[in-house]
Amino acid sequence: MLKRTHALLLIPAYPVFMLCMMLQGMAISISSPFLAVYFTTKLGVSAATFGIFTAVTLISGVVLSMFIAKRSDAGLNRRKLMLICMLFNSVAFAGYIFIHDFYSLLLYMTVFTAAGAPAMPQLFASSREAVNNSASTDHAFANSTLRSMFSLGFISGPLAGAVLLNRFGFQGVFLSTTLIFLINALLVFSFVRPSAAARQVKRTSAPQPVRLHRNPRVLVPFLVLTLLYAGHWANNLNISLFIINTLGGSTQNVASVASICALLEIPFMFMLGLLSAKYSSKLLMAWGIAAGAAYYVLVLGAGGLWQLIAGQVLLAFFVAVISAIGISYIQDLLPDLPGYTSTLYTNATTIGRLAGSLAGGAAAQWVGYRHSYWLCLILIVFSLGLLLMPQRSPAASLSNHTAS
């Protein structure tokens, strides 16, 4: 593993991408745990209204990201695109500092959050191009390493956010997030060169547009990931309430369970990167789905907190697979369109997050916290069926697509 990691660090600009990804995770996680509290206590809106705010900003980001993705692979300067989007992310979070009216903030964040949304998929796409330009074929390990850096930032962010909130209030939290996005933009501007990361191949003709709904070979993996993330976010929504209200645990128990899972994810991601040299992304995805299904079955039958704690091994492996291997699973389908495929992955996670939160909340209200996990189990079993569904060979699919 050390040899493979050293080889990645020698790729021009790849260490910068790793640092940017860690800071991206930190910036998001510093503020995200406290947004609901901010909206309900400082802006005086209900939790349902905050849910609408989240849904609107997420959907706007999905639409714009897909629009840009199809053009980023046709010759746009990916470095400039990342730089601009990171600056927009900074501008977006600065709005929390200056705007204190809900409807004004909704309009402002819908515009600027959407404008900043392509930053993450373009960061993945740029790293993929950097690996391609180095003649390396270690794509899955590269993605696992990159995604583990995001997780590292995401673990440390809430701790830093809690300290900032206690000392400086919400303004300190939002200012710190704004500054981190600015630092990311500065790193890209200073150390990423088009020849190293976003080198655009001059094509004699633009790449053929991919119509998602007409290409089952791409649509099916997109649906698989969307369903997996929907089940995962339904779990994220309900697990803390399940621990407290059903198992009789405390908030400290909730924090312990979440921390164990988060800490296990990173070594699992590195392990999956090593396994990717021997096994296909599709097979690793199947392993991860099986682990996730086992975890949901465990929760359905759990009678004590110790069972959930033990089950975090299964959950951490599942999350590591859909996070680290999931993007390689998508990127490998259309290797010449890294911007498009990376955006497909991030949009699948976003749509899954939104759908899982809504469906998970409704299921918990109708059938209770424990039985809401039947929804998670149904989603993951259905996704496994889609994953294992026979598909045409890549060459045939692409040939038919080009002909059409």
C-alpha positions as CSV (number, residue, x, y, z in Angstrom):
1,M,0.0,0.0,0.0
2,L,2.8,2.4,0.8
3,K,4.3,2.0,-2.7
4,R,0.9,2.7,-4.3
5,T,0.3,5.7,-2.1
6,H,3.8,7.0,-2.9
7,A,3.0,6.7,-6.6
8,L,-0.1,8.7,-6.2
9,L,1.7,11.5,-4.3
10,L,4.2,11.7,-7.3
11,I,1.3,12.5,-9.7
12,P,1.4,16.3,-10.4
13,A,-1.2,18.2,-8.4
14,Y,-2.6,15.0,-6.8
15,P,-1.5,16.0,-3.3
16,V,-3.2,19.3,-3.8
17,F,-6.4,17.5,-4.7
18,M,-6.1,15.4,-1.5
19,L,-5.7,18.5,0.6
20,C,-8.6,20.2,-1.2
21,M,-10.9,17.2,-0.6
22,M,-10.1,17.1,3.1
23,L,-10.8,20.8,3.4
24,Q,-14.0,20.4,1.4
25,G,-15.2,17.8,3.9
26,M,-14.2,20.0,6.8
27,A,-16.0,23.0,5.4
28,I,-19.2,21.1,4.8
29,S,-19.2,19.4,8.2
30,I,-18.3,22.4,10.3
31,S,-21.6,24.0,9.6
32,S,-24.0,21.2,8.4
33,P,-24.7,19.7,11.9
34,F,-25.8,23.1,13.2
35,L,-27.9,24.5,10.3
36,A,-31.2,23.1,11.5
37,V,-30.6,24.6,15.0
38,Y,-29.7,28.0,13.3
39,F,-32.8,28.1,11.2
40,T,-35.2,27.1,14.0
41,T,-33.7,29.2,16.8
42,K,-32.3,32.2,15.0
43,L,-34.5,32.6,11.9
44,G,-37.6,31.3,13.7
45,V,-38.7,28.8,11.0
46,S,-40.1,25.3,11.6
47,A,-38.1,22.1,11.0
48,A,-40.4,21.4,8.0
49,T,-39.6,24.8,6.5
50,F,-35.9,24.1,6.9
51,G,-36.5,20.8,5.1
52,I,-38.0,22.7,2.2
53,F,-35.0,25.1,2.2
54,T,-32.7,22.0,2.0
55,A,-34.7,20.4,-0.8
56,V,-34.7,23.5,-3.0
57,T,-31.0,24.2,-2.6
58,L,-30.1,20.6,-3.3
59,I,-32.3,20.3,-6.4
60,S,-30.9,23.5,-7.9
61,G,-27.4,22.2,-7.4
62,V,-28.2,18.9,-9.2
63,V,-29.7,20.7,-12.2
64,L,-26.8,23.1,-12.7
65,S,-24.1,20.5,-12.0
66,M,-25.5,18.2,-14.8
67,F,-25.7,21.2,-17.2
68,I,-22.1,22.1,-16.6
69,A,-20.9,18.4,-16.5
70,K,-21.9,17.8,-20.2
71,R,-19.8,20.8,-21.2
72,S,-16.8,20.4,-19.0
73,D,-15.8,17.3,-20.9
74,A,-16.1,19.1,-24.2
75,G,-13.2,21.5,-23.6
76,L,-14.0,23.8,-20.7
77,N,-11.0,24.6,-18.5
78,R,-11.6,22.4,-15.5
79,R,-9.1,24.4,-13.3
80,K,-11.0,27.6,-13.9
81,L,-14.3,25.9,-13.4
82,M,-13.2,24.5,-10.0
83,L,-11.8,27.8,-9.0
84,I,-15.0,29.7,-9.8
85,C,-17.2,27.1,-8.1
86,M,-15.2,27.1,-4.9
87,L,-15.4,30.9,-4.8
88,F,-19.2,30.7,-5.3
89,N,-19.3,28.2,-2.3
90,S,-17.5,30.8,-0.3
91,V,-19.9,33.6,-1.4
92,A,-22.8,31.3,-0.6
93,F,-21.9,30.7,3.0
94,A,-21.0,34.3,3.5
95,G,-24.7,34.9,3.0
96,Y,-25.4,33.4,6.4
97,I,-23.3,36.1,8.0
98,F,-25.1,39.0,6.3
99,I,-28.6,37.8,5.5
100,H,-31.0,37.1,8.4
101,D,-34.4,37.0,6.5
102,F,-35.5,33.5,5.6
103,Y,-36.9,34.3,2.1
104,S,-34.0,36.5,1.1
105,L,-31.6,33.8,2.3
106,L,-33.6,31.1,0.4
107,L,-33.3,33.0,-2.9
108,Y,-29.6,33.9,-2.3
109,M,-28.6,30.3,-1.3
110,T,-30.6,28.7,-4.2
111,V,-28.5,30.7,-6.7
112,F,-25.1,30.6,-5.1
113,T,-25.2,27.0,-3.7
114,A,-26.2,25.8,-7.2
115,A,-23.3,27.8,-8.7
116,G,-20.9,26.2,-6.2
117,A,-22.3,22.6,-6.5
118,P,-20.1,21.5,-9.4
119,A,-16.9,22.0,-7.3
120,M,-17.0,18.5,-5.8
121,P,-17.6,16.5,-9.1
122,Q,-15.1,18.6,-11.0
123,L,-12.5,17.9,-8.2
124,F,-13.1,14.2,-8.7
125,A,-12.9,14.6,-12.5
126,S,-9.7,16.6,-12.3
127,S,-8.1,14.0,-10.1
128,R,-9.2,11.3,-12.6
129,E,-7.6,13.3,-15.4
130,A,-4.4,13.7,-13.4
131,V,-4.2,9.9,-12.9
132,N,-4.9,9.3,-16.6
133,N,-2.2,11.8,-17.7
134,S,0.3,10.0,-15.5
135,A,-0.4,6.7,-17.3
136,S,-1.5,5.1,-14.1
137,T,-4.3,2.6,-14.1
138,D,-4.8,2.7,-10.3
139,H,-8.1,4.6,-10.5
140,A,-10.0,2.8,-7.8
141,F,-7.2,3.2,-5.3
142,A,-6.8,6.9,-6.3
143,N,-10.6,7.4,-5.7
144,S,-10.5,5.5,-2.4
145,T,-7.6,7.7,-1.2
146,L,-9.3,10.9,-2.3
147,R,-12.6,9.9,-0.7
148,S,-10.9,8.9,2.6
149,M,-9.4,12.5,2.8
150,F,-13.0,13.8,2.5
151,S,-14.0,11.5,5.3
152,L,-11.1,12.7,7.4
153,G,-12.2,16.3,7.0
154,F,-15.8,15.3,7.7
155,I,-14.9,13.6,11.0
156,S,-12.9,16.6,12.3
157,G,-15.3,19.3,11.1
158,P,-18.1,18.8,13.6
159,L,-15.6,18.9,16.5
160,A,-14.2,22.2,15.2
161,G,-17.7,23.5,14.5
162,A,-18.8,22.8,18.1
163,V,-15.7,24.7,19.5
164,L,-16.4,27.6,17.2
165,L,-20.1,27.7,18.1
166,N,-19.4,27.8,21.8
167,R,-16.8,30.5,21.5
168,F,-17.9,32.7,18.6
169,G,-21.5,31.7,17.9
170,F,-23.0,30.9,14.5
171,Q,-21.2,33.8,12.9
172,G,-17.9,32.1,13.8
173,V,-19.1,28.8,12.2
174,F,-20.2,30.4,9.0
175,L,-17.1,32.7,8.7
176,S,-14.8,29.6,9.2
177,T,-16.7,27.7,6.4
178,T,-16.4,30.7,4.1
179,L,-12.6,31.0,4.8
180,I,-12.0,27.3,4.2
181,F,-13.7,27.5,0.7
182,L,-11.5,30.5,0.0
183,I,-8.4,28.6,1.0
184,N,-9.5,25.8,-1.4
185,A,-9.9,28.2,-4.2
186,L,-6.4,29.7,-3.4
187,L,-4.8,26.2,-3.5
188,V,-6.3,25.5,-6.9
189,F,-5.3,28.9,-8.2
190,S,-1.7,28.6,-6.9
191,F,-0.8,24.9,-7.4
192,V,-3.0,23.3,-10.0
193,R,-1.9,23.8,-13.6
194,P,-4.1,22.8,-16.6
195,S,-1.3,20.6,-17.9
196,A,-1.3,18.7,-14.5
197,A,-4.9,18.2,-13.7
198,A,-7.4,19.7,-16.1
199,R,-5.5,19.2,-19.3
200,Q,-8.1,19.4,-22.0
201,V,-7.6,17.1,-25.0
202,K,-8.3,19.0,-28.1
203,R,-10.8,17.0,-29.9
204,T,-11.6,17.3,-33.6
205,S,-15.3,16.7,-32.7
206,A,-17.2,17.2,-29.4
207,P,-17.9,14.0,-27.4
208,Q,-21.3,12.4,-28.1
209,P,-23.8,13.6,-25.6
210,V,-25.0,10.9,-23.2
211,R,-28.8,10.7,-22.6
212,L,-29.2,9.1,-19.2
213,H,-32.7,7.9,-19.7
214,R,-31.8,6.3,-23.1
215,N,-28.6,4.5,-21.9
216,P,-29.4,1.6,-19.5
217,R,-25.7,0.9,-19.1
218,V,-25.3,4.3,-17.3
219,L,-28.8,4.7,-16.0
220,V,-28.8,1.4,-14.0
221,P,-25.6,2.2,-12.0
222,F,-27.0,5.7,-11.4
223,L,-30.2,4.2,-10.0
224,V,-28.3,1.6,-7.9
225,L,-26.3,4.4,-6.2
226,T,-29.4,6.6,-5.7
227,L,-31.3,3.7,-4.0
228,L,-28.3,2.9,-1.8
229,Y,-27.8,6.5,-0.7
230,A,-31.6,6.8,-0.1
231,G,-31.5,3.8,2.3
232,H,-28.3,5.1,3.9
233,W,-29.8,8.5,4.6
234,A,-33.0,7.0,5.9
235,N,-30.8,5.2,8.4
236,N,-28.9,8.4,9.2
237,L,-32.2,10.2,9.9
238,N,-33.6,7.5,12.2
239,I,-30.7,5.8,13.9
240,S,-30.3,8.4,16.7
241,L,-34.0,8.4,17.5
242,F,-34.1,4.6,17.4
243,I,-31.2,4.4,19.9
244,I,-32.9,6.9,22.3
245,N,-36.6,6.1,21.9
246,T,-36.5,2.3,21.2
247,L,-33.3,1.0,22.9
248,G,-33.4,3.5,25.7
249,G,-30.0,4.9,25.0
250,S,-28.6,8.4,25.5
251,T,-27.2,11.1,23.3
252,Q,-23.7,10.0,24.3
253,N,-24.5,6.5,23.0
254,V,-25.6,8.1,19.7
255,A,-22.3,10.0,19.5
256,S,-20.3,6.9,20.3
257,V,-22.1,4.8,17.6
258,A,-21.6,7.5,15.0
259,S,-17.9,8.0,15.9
260,I,-17.1,4.2,15.7
261,C,-18.6,4.1,12.2
262,A,-16.8,7.2,11.0
263,L,-13.4,6.0,12.3
264,L,-13.8,2.6,10.7
265,E,-14.7,4.0,7.3
266,I,-11.2,5.4,6.6
267,P,-9.2,2.1,7.0
268,F,-11.9,0.3,5.0
269,M,-11.5,2.8,2.2
270,F,-7.8,2.1,2.0
271,M,-8.4,-1.6,2.2
272,L,-10.9,-1.4,-0.7
273,G,-8.4,0.6,-2.7
274,L,-6.0,-2.4,-2.3
275,L,-8.7,-4.9,-3.2
276,S,-9.6,-3.0,-6.3
277,A,-6.4,-4.2,-7.9
278,K,-7.7,-7.8,-7.8
279,Y,-11.5,-7.4,-8.0
280,S,-13.8,-5.4,-10.2
281,S,-15.7,-2.4,-8.9
282,K,-19.0,-4.2,-9.5
283,L,-18.0,-7.2,-7.4
284,L,-16.8,-4.9,-4.5
285,M,-20.1,-3.0,-4.8
286,A,-22.0,-6.4,-4.4
287,W,-19.9,-7.1,-1.2
288,G,-20.8,-3.7,0.2
289,I,-24.5,-4.1,-0.6
290,A,-24.5,-7.5,1.2
291,A,-22.9,-5.9,4.3
292,G,-25.4,-3.1,4.2
293,A,-28.3,-5.6,4.0
294,A,-26.9,-7.5,6.9
295,Y,-26.7,-4.3,9.0
296,Y,-30.3,-3.4,8.3
297,V,-31.4,-6.9,9.3
298,L,-29.4,-6.6,12.5
299,V,-31.1,-3.3,13.3
300,L,-34.6,-4.8,12.7
301,G,-33.8,-7.5,15.3
302,A,-31.6,-5.5,17.7
303,G,-32.6,-5.7,21.4
304,G,-29.6,-4.0,22.9
305,L,-27.1,-1.2,22.1
306,W,-24.2,-3.6,21.9
307,Q,-25.7,-5.2,18.8
308,L,-25.7,-1.8,17.1
309,I,-22.2,-1.1,18.1
310,A,-21.0,-4.4,16.7
311,G,-23.0,-3.7,13.5
312,Q,-21.0,-0.5,12.9
313,V,-18.4,-2.7,11.3
314,L,-20.9,-3.8,8.6
315,L,-22.2,-0.2,8.2
316,A,-18.7,1.3,7.9
317,F,-17.8,-1.3,5.2
318,F,-21.0,-0.5,3.3
319,V,-20.5,3.3,3.5
320,A,-16.8,2.9,2.5
321,V,-17.9,0.9,-0.6
322,I,-20.6,3.3,-1.8
323,S,-18.3,6.2,-1.1
324,A,-14.9,5.1,-2.4
325,I,-15.8,2.4,-5.0
326,G,-19.1,3.9,-6.1
327,I,-17.5,6.7,-8.0
328,S,-15.0,4.3,-9.7
329,Y,-18.0,2.1,-10.6
330,I,-19.6,5.1,-12.5
331,Q,-16.3,6.6,-13.9
332,D,-15.2,3.3,-15.4
333,L,-18.4,3.2,-17.6
334,L,-17.4,6.3,-19.6
335,P,-13.7,6.9,-19.0
336,D,-13.5,9.7,-21.6
337,L,-16.2,11.8,-19.7
338,P,-14.8,12.2,-16.2
339,G,-16.8,15.4,-15.6
340,Y,-20.1,13.8,-16.6
341,T,-19.6,10.6,-14.7
342,S,-18.3,12.3,-11.5
343,T,-21.4,14.6,-11.6
344,L,-23.6,11.5,-12.1
345,Y,-22.2,10.1,-8.9
346,T,-22.5,13.3,-6.8
347,N,-26.1,13.8,-8.1
348,A,-27.0,10.2,-7.2
349,T,-25.8,10.9,-3.7
350,T,-27.7,14.2,-3.5
351,I,-31.0,12.8,-4.9
352,G,-30.6,9.7,-2.6
353,R,-30.0,11.9,0.4
354,L,-33.1,14.0,-0.3
355,A,-35.3,11.0,-1.1
356,G,-34.0,9.0,1.9
357,S,-34.6,11.8,4.3
358,L,-38.2,12.4,3.2
359,A,-39.0,8.6,2.9
360,G,-37.2,7.7,6.1
361,G,-39.1,10.4,8.1
362,A,-42.4,9.3,6.7
363,A,-41.7,5.7,7.4
364,A,-40.7,6.4,11.0
365,Q,-43.9,8.4,11.6
366,W,-46.1,5.7,10.1
367,V,-44.6,2.4,11.3
368,G,-42.1,3.4,14.0
369,Y,-38.3,3.7,14.1
370,R,-37.5,0.0,14.1
371,H,-39.9,-1.0,11.3
372,S,-38.7,2.0,9.2
373,Y,-35.7,-0.2,8.5
374,W,-37.8,-2.4,6.3
375,L,-37.7,0.5,3.8
376,C,-33.9,0.5,4.0
377,L,-33.8,-3.3,3.5
378,I,-36.2,-3.1,0.5
379,L,-34.2,-0.4,-1.2
380,I,-30.9,-2.2,-0.8
381,V,-32.3,-5.6,-2.0
382,F,-33.8,-3.8,-5.0
383,S,-30.4,-2.1,-5.7
384,L,-28.6,-5.5,-5.6
385,G,-31.1,-6.9,-8.1
386,L,-30.3,-4.0,-10.4
387,L,-26.6,-4.4,-9.9
388,L,-26.7,-8.1,-10.9
389,M,-29.0,-7.5,-13.8
390,P,-27.3,-8.7,-17.1
391,Q,-26.0,-5.8,-19.2
392,R,-24.6,-5.5,-22.7
393,S,-20.9,-5.3,-23.2
394,P,-19.4,-1.8,-23.0
395,A,-18.2,-1.9,-26.6
396,A,-21.7,-2.9,-27.9
397,S,-23.4,-0.3,-25.8
398,L,-21.1,2.5,-26.9
399,S,-21.3,1.4,-30.5
400,N,-25.1,1.5,-30.5
401,H,-25.0,4.8,-28.7
402,T,-22.7,6.4,-31.2
403,A,-24.8,5.1,-34.1
404,S,-28.0,6.6,-32.6
